[in-house]
Protein backbone atom coordinates (compact mmCIF):
# COMPACT_ATOMS: atom_id res chain seq x y z
CA UNK A 1 0.00 0.00 0.00
CA UNK A 2 2.82 2.40 0.92
CA UNK A 3 4.65 1.67 -2.38
CA UNK A 4 1.43 2.32 -4.31
CA UNK A 5 1.04 5.75 -2.63
CA UNK A 6 4.68 6.63 -3.36
CA UNK A 7 4.26 5.50 -6.97
CA UNK A 8 1.25 7.82 -7.40
CA UNK A 9 2.87 10.70 -5.54
CA UNK A 10 6.01 10.73 -7.74
CA UNK A 11 4.32 12.01 -10.94
CA UNK A 12 2.33 14.58 -8.94
CA UNK A 13 5.51 15.99 -7.39
CA UNK A 14 7.24 16.03 -10.79
CA UNK A 15 4.30 17.95 -12.26
CA UNK A 16 4.32 20.49 -9.42
CA UNK A 17 8.06 21.10 -9.74
CA UNK A 18 7.89 21.48 -13.53
CA UNK A 19 4.91 23.86 -13.20
CA UNK A 20 6.80 26.01 -10.70
CA UNK A 21 9.86 26.16 -12.98
CA UNK A 22 7.69 27.05 -15.99
CA UNK A 23 6.05 29.84 -13.98
CA UNK A 24 9.47 31.29 -13.04
CA UNK A 25 10.61 31.16 -16.68
CA UNK A 26 7.36 32.78 -17.80
CA UNK A 27 7.82 35.61 -15.28
CA UNK A 28 11.32 36.32 -16.63
CA UNK A 29 10.02 36.52 -20.25
CA UNK A 30 6.68 38.13 -19.46
CA UNK A 31 6.01 41.09 -21.76
CA UNK A 32 2.23 41.18 -21.33
CA UNK A 33 0.51 44.53 -20.77
CA UNK A 34 -2.58 44.21 -18.57
CA UNK A 35 -4.13 47.71 -18.47
CA UNK A 36 -4.50 49.22 -14.99
CA UNK A 37 -2.76 46.16 -13.44
CA UNK A 38 0.73 45.38 -14.71
CA UNK A 39 3.32 45.44 -17.49
CA UNK A 40 5.36 42.27 -17.62
CA UNK A 41 6.10 41.08 -14.09
CA UNK A 42 5.79 44.60 -12.61
CA UNK A 43 2.48 45.37 -10.92
CA UNK A 44 1.02 48.69 -9.84
CA UNK A 45 1.24 48.94 -6.05
CA UNK A 46 4.35 46.73 -5.85
CA UNK A 47 6.97 47.83 -3.29
CA UNK A 48 10.47 49.00 -4.21
CA UNK A 49 11.93 45.89 -2.56
CA UNK A 50 9.77 43.61 -4.74
CA UNK A 51 10.65 45.64 -7.83
CA UNK A 52 14.41 45.31 -7.24
CA UNK A 53 14.03 41.60 -6.42
CA UNK A 54 12.31 41.00 -9.78
CA UNK A 55 14.17 43.41 -12.10
CA UNK A 56 17.52 43.80 -10.34
CA UNK A 57 19.32 47.09 -9.86
CA UNK A 58 18.06 49.81 -12.25
CA UNK A 59 20.48 51.16 -14.87
CA UNK A 60 19.32 54.71 -14.08
CA UNK A 61 17.55 56.30 -11.12
CA UNK A 62 16.06 59.80 -10.89
CA UNK A 63 15.37 60.47 -7.22
CA UNK A 64 12.48 62.77 -6.47
CA UNK A 65 11.75 64.73 -3.29
CA UNK A 66 11.14 62.77 -0.08
CA UNK A 67 7.37 63.12 -0.42
CA UNK A 68 7.35 62.69 -4.21
CA UNK A 69 8.05 60.20 -6.98
CA UNK A 70 11.32 58.63 -8.16
CA UNK A 71 11.87 57.01 -11.56
CA UNK A 72 13.80 53.75 -12.01
CA UNK A 73 14.80 52.73 -15.54
CA UNK A 74 16.25 49.56 -17.07
CA UNK A 75 17.96 48.83 -20.39
CA UNK A 76 14.87 46.97 -21.64
CA UNK A 77 13.08 50.34 -22.02
CA UNK A 78 11.00 49.83 -18.89
CA UNK A 79 10.63 52.82 -16.55
CA UNK A 80 8.93 52.55 -13.18
CA UNK A 81 7.56 55.51 -11.25
CA UNK A 82 7.61 54.76 -7.54
CA UNK A 83 7.01 56.73 -4.36
CA UNK A 84 10.40 58.01 -3.19
CA UNK A 85 9.83 56.35 0.19
CA UNK A 86 9.65 53.01 -1.71
CA UNK A 87 6.14 52.24 -0.57
CA UNK A 88 4.57 51.44 -3.96
CA UNK A 89 4.74 51.64 -7.76
CA UNK A 90 2.52 54.40 -9.15
CA UNK A 91 3.15 54.13 -12.90
CA UNK A 92 4.84 51.75 -15.38
CA UNK A 93 6.11 52.89 -18.78
CA UNK A 94 7.24 50.42 -21.46
CA UNK A 95 8.86 51.74 -24.64
CA UNK A 96 9.98 48.38 -26.04
CA UNK A 97 7.64 46.99 -28.76
CA UNK A 98 8.06 43.53 -27.20
CA UNK A 99 5.55 44.59 -24.53
CA UNK A 100 2.01 44.06 -25.85
CA UNK A 101 -1.57 43.46 -24.75
CA UNK A 102 -3.25 40.10 -25.16
CA UNK A 103 -4.80 41.53 -28.35
CA UNK A 104 -1.38 42.43 -29.75
CA UNK A 105 -1.52 46.19 -29.17
CA UNK A 106 2.04 47.47 -28.75
CA UNK A 107 4.29 50.45 -29.33
CA UNK A 108 5.64 50.87 -32.84
CA UNK A 109 8.92 52.74 -33.12
CA UNK A 110 9.94 54.80 -36.09
CA UNK A 111 13.53 54.15 -37.05
CA UNK A 112 14.06 57.45 -38.83
CA UNK A 113 11.98 59.95 -40.74
CA UNK A 114 11.82 59.46 -44.48
CA UNK A 115 13.74 62.05 -46.40
CA UNK A 116 12.84 63.35 -49.80
CA UNK A 117 15.52 64.37 -52.26
C-alpha positions as CSV (number, residue, x, y, z in Angstrom):
1,X,0.0,0.0,0.0
2,X,2.8,2.4,0.9
3,X,4.7,1.7,-2.4
4,X,1.4,2.3,-4.3
5,X,1.0,5.7,-2.6
6,X,4.7,6.6,-3.4
7,X,4.3,5.5,-7.0
8,X,1.2,7.8,-7.4
9,X,2.9,10.7,-5.5
10,X,6.0,10.7,-7.7
11,X,4.3,12.0,-10.9
12,X,2.3,14.6,-8.9
13,X,5.5,16.0,-7.4
14,X,7.2,16.0,-10.8
15,X,4.3,18.0,-12.3
16,X,4.3,20.5,-9.4
17,X,8.1,21.1,-9.7
18,X,7.9,21.5,-13.5
19,X,4.9,23.9,-13.2
20,X,6.8,26.0,-10.7
21,X,9.9,26.2,-13.0
22,X,7.7,27.1,-16.0
23,X,6.1,29.8,-14.0
24,X,9.5,31.3,-13.0
25,X,10.6,31.2,-16.7
26,X,7.4,32.8,-17.8
27,X,7.8,35.6,-15.3
28,X,11.3,36.3,-16.6
29,X,10.0,36.5,-20.2
30,X,6.7,38.1,-19.5
31,X,6.0,41.1,-21.8
32,X,2.2,41.2,-21.3
33,X,0.5,44.5,-20.8
34,X,-2.6,44.2,-18.6
35,X,-4.1,47.7,-18.5
36,X,-4.5,49.2,-15.0
37,X,-2.8,46.2,-13.4
38,X,0.7,45.4,-14.7
39,X,3.3,45.4,-17.5
40,X,5.4,42.3,-17.6
41,X,6.1,41.1,-14.1
42,X,5.8,44.6,-12.6
43,X,2.5,45.4,-10.9
44,X,1.0,48.7,-9.8
45,X,1.2,48.9,-6.0
46,X,4.4,46.7,-5.9
47,X,7.0,47.8,-3.3
48,X,10.5,49.0,-4.2
49,X,11.9,45.9,-2.6
50,X,9.8,43.6,-4.7
51,X,10.6,45.6,-7.8
52,X,14.4,45.3,-7.2
53,X,14.0,41.6,-6.4
54,X,12.3,41.0,-9.8
55,X,14.2,43.4,-12.1
56,X,17.5,43.8,-10.3
57,X,19.3,47.1,-9.9
58,X,18.1,49.8,-12.2
59,X,20.5,51.2,-14.9
60,X,19.3,54.7,-14.1
61,X,17.5,56.3,-11.1
62,X,16.1,59.8,-10.9
63,X,15.4,60.5,-7.2
64,X,12.5,62.8,-6.5
65,X,11.8,64.7,-3.3
66,X,11.1,62.8,-0.1
67,X,7.4,63.1,-0.4
68,X,7.4,62.7,-4.2
69,X,8.1,60.2,-7.0
70,X,11.3,58.6,-8.2
71,X,11.9,57.0,-11.6
72,X,13.8,53.8,-12.0
73,X,14.8,52.7,-15.5
74,X,16.3,49.6,-17.1
75,X,18.0,48.8,-20.4
76,X,14.9,47.0,-21.6
77,X,13.1,50.3,-22.0
78,X,11.0,49.8,-18.9
79,X,10.6,52.8,-16.6
80,X,8.9,52.6,-13.2
81,X,7.6,55.5,-11.2
82,X,7.6,54.8,-7.5
83,X,7.0,56.7,-4.4
84,X,10.4,58.0,-3.2
85,X,9.8,56.3,0.2
86,X,9.7,53.0,-1.7
87,X,6.1,52.2,-0.6
88,X,4.6,51.4,-4.0
89,X,4.7,51.6,-7.8
90,X,2.5,54.4,-9.1
91,X,3.2,54.1,-12.9
92,X,4.8,51.8,-15.4
93,X,6.1,52.9,-18.8
94,X,7.2,50.4,-21.5
95,X,8.9,51.7,-24.6
96,X,10.0,48.4,-26.0
97,X,7.6,47.0,-28.8
98,X,8.1,43.5,-27.2
99,X,5.5,44.6,-24.5
100,X,2.0,44.1,-25.9
101,X,-1.6,43.5,-24.7
102,X,-3.2,40.1,-25.2
103,X,-4.8,41.5,-28.4
104,X,-1.4,42.4,-29.7
105,X,-1.5,46.2,-29.2
106,X,2.0,47.5,-28.8
107,X,4.3,50.5,-29.3
108,X,5.6,50.9,-32.8
109,X,8.9,52.7,-33.1
110,X,9.9,54.8,-36.1
111,X,13.5,54.2,-37.0
112,X,14.1,57.5,-38.8
113,X,12.0,60.0,-40.7
114,X,11.8,59.5,-44.5
115,X,13.7,62.1,-46.4
116,X,12.8,63.3,-49.8
117,X,15.5,64.4,-52.3
